[in-house]
Amino acid sequence: MAVKFSEINYGTFGNCVCLENGRIKLIATADAGPRIVWFGAVDGSNMLFEDNDRNFYEINRGYGVWYAYGGHRVWTAPEIMPETYLPDNSGVVYNFCNNKLTLIAPVTIFGKQISMEITMNDDNTVDILNKIENCSSKPAYFAPWSITGLAAGGTEYIPLCKDNNGFLPNRTMALWSYADIKDERFDLTNEYAVLRQDPQNKKAFKAGFNVTDGFIEYRKGEHIFRMSFDNYRKMEYPDFACNFETYTNHLFLECELLGELKNYAPGESAVIREKWAIIKNKDLN
């Protein structure tokens, strides 16, 4: 079935654009972002978190208010004020051609331009190219950072590295200062790190890993959100060499991908490629 493109008004997000192929649906904002705020099976619920009431925000003094909105966004790492939380509340330029939706934000005051290219396939998958271009006249030191906020009530499975490195270590785990190692939502096995989203637990938790299998899964209800991405490579990553990080509180759970940390030349772009899929639980049996 051909991909259907439409311009809609959705929820509290105002003007949005929608892609459907008969199997899955995706909605991205046009009045802010770029953000993806809806993704799931056409006959299912949204697998992404929606902050309809704007409960999650940061006041960025001198720059305005940054809103999470929910869903998928692109940042620069490391996480610093004011650049990380620079509000993205302005409209984006969008174009749809050959099943590919392109969303381009204005150049920021820090000389960076964020864009997304979203290609919906004939099956239950979309390919996403996240891009941050250095539009300034000087090299810029940062890493691309792709963040996807998922709806409450699911459980995340993160494959741990299984490489046999002999006398050398093979698994990296980073913990943030507010993360309790005994948090009841978090568990470790020899194969997976498991993190459960609990709407009753308001305490924040965050951890990072070297994910070498190139995918993670978030299981919620009858559907599974599967995120696939480039394998771990020998290059510099932020946060103790983690290419994947995860965060949760009482509202949502986030899957976070990190790209190469380096100096990007003027005109050079940092990119993160990922593929999203919706799978029914029974399909895994």
DAPEDA-V659268 format. One record per backbone hydrogen bond with DSSP energy under -0.5 kcal/mol. NH is the residue of the N-H (numbers start at 1). CO is the residue of the C=O. E is the energy in kcal/mol with one decimal. If there is no record, write none. Layout:
BEGIN
<<NH:CO:E> <NH:CO:E>>
END
This chain:
BEGIN
<<4:20:-3.5> <6:18:-2.0> <8:6:-0.5> <8:16:-2.3> <10:8:-0.5> <10:14:-2.2> <13:10:-2.2> <16:8:-3.3> <17:28:-2.7> <18:6:-2.9> <19:26:-2.8> <20:4:-1.7> <21:24:-1.6> <25:40:-2.6> <26:19:-2.4> <27:38:-2.3> <28:17:-2.6> <29:35:-2.1> <30:15:-2.7> <31:15:-1.2> <33:88:-3.0> <35:32:-0.5> <36:72:-1.5> <37:27:-2.2> <37:35:-0.5> <38:27:-1.5> <40:25:-1.7> <42:23:-2.4> <44:41:-2.0> <47:39:-2.6> <49:149:-2.1> <51:69:-2.7> <52:50:-1.3> <54:51:-1.2> <57:55:-0.6> <58:66:-2.3> <60:58:-0.8> <60:64:-2.5> <61:59:-1.0> <63:60:-3.0> <64:60:-1.4> <66:58:-2.8> <68:56:-2.4> <70:68:-3.1> <71:49:-1.1> <72:36:-2.7> <73:147:-2.8> <75:145:-3.5> <77:143:-2.8> <80:78:-0.7> <84:80:-2.0> <85:80:-0.6> <86:83:-1.8> <92:30:-2.2> <93:104:-2.8> <95:102:-1.8> <97:100:-2.4> <100:97:-1.6> <101:118:-3.3> <102:95:-3.1> <102:100:-0.5> <103:116:-2.7> <104:93:-2.8> <105:114:-2.5> <108:112:-3.1> <111:108:-1.8> <113:133:-1.9> <115:131:-2.4> <116:103:-2.3> <117:129:-2.0> <118:101:-3.3> <119:117:-0.6> <119:127:-2.9> <120:99:-1.9> <120:118:-0.6> <121:119:-0.5> <121:125:-2.2> <126:276:-1.9> <127:119:-2.8> <128:274:-3.2> <129:117:-2.6> <130:128:-0.6> <130:272:-2.9> <131:115:-2.6> <132:270:-2.5> <133:113:-2.6> <134:268:-2.7> <135:111:-2.7> <135:133:-1.0> <136:111:-0.8> <140:264:-2.2> <142:140:-0.7> <142:262:-2.0> <143:77:-2.1> <145:75:-2.1> <146:257:-2.4> <147:73:-2.5> <147:145:-0.5> <148:255:-2.6> <149:71:-3.1> <149:147:-0.5> <150:148:-0.5> <150:253:-3.7> <151:47:-2.3> <154:151:-0.6> <155:219:-2.2> <156:195:-3.3> <157:217:-3.1> <158:193:-2.7> <159:157:-0.6> <159:215:-0.6> <160:191:-2.9> <165:163:-1.0> <168:165:-2.2> <174:208:-2.1> <176:206:-1.5> <179:176:-2.1> <180:178:-0.6> <181:179:-0.6> <183:180:-2.4> <186:183:-1.7> <187:194:-2.5> <189:192:-2.9> <193:158:-2.4> <194:187:-3.2> <195:156:-1.9> <196:185:-2.3> <197:154:-2.7> <198:196:-0.5> <201:198:-1.8> <202:200:-0.7> <205:248:-2.0> <207:246:-2.1> <208:174:-2.3> <209:244:-3.1> <210:172:-0.9> <211:209:-0.9> <212:210:-0.8> <216:227:-1.9> <217:157:-2.0> <218:225:-2.5> <219:155:-3.1> <220:218:-0.6> <220:223:-2.4> <223:220:-1.7> <224:279:-2.9> <225:218:-2.9> <226:224:-0.7> <226:277:-2.5> <227:216:-2.1> <227:225:-0.5> <228:226:-0.6> <228:275:-2.9> <229:214:-2.2> <230:273:-0.8> <235:233:-1.7> <237:235:-0.5> <241:237:-0.8> <242:238:-1.8> <243:209:-1.1> <244:209:-1.7> <245:256:-2.6> <246:207:-2.8> <247:254:-1.4> <248:205:-2.3> <249:252:-1.9> <253:150:-1.4> <254:247:-3.7> <255:148:-2.4> <256:245:-2.7> <257:146:-2.9> <258:243:-2.2> <259:144:-2.4> <261:236:-3.1> <262:142:-1.9> <262:260:-0.7> <264:140:-3.2> <264:262:-0.6> <265:263:-0.5> <267:134:-3.4> <268:265:-2.5> <270:132:-2.9> <272:130:-2.0> <274:128:-2.3> <275:228:-2.6> <276:126:-2.5> <277:226:-1.9> <278:124:-1.6> <279:224:-2.4> <279:277:-0.5> <281:222:-2.2> <283:280:-1.7> <284:281:-1.7> <285:282:-1.1>>
END
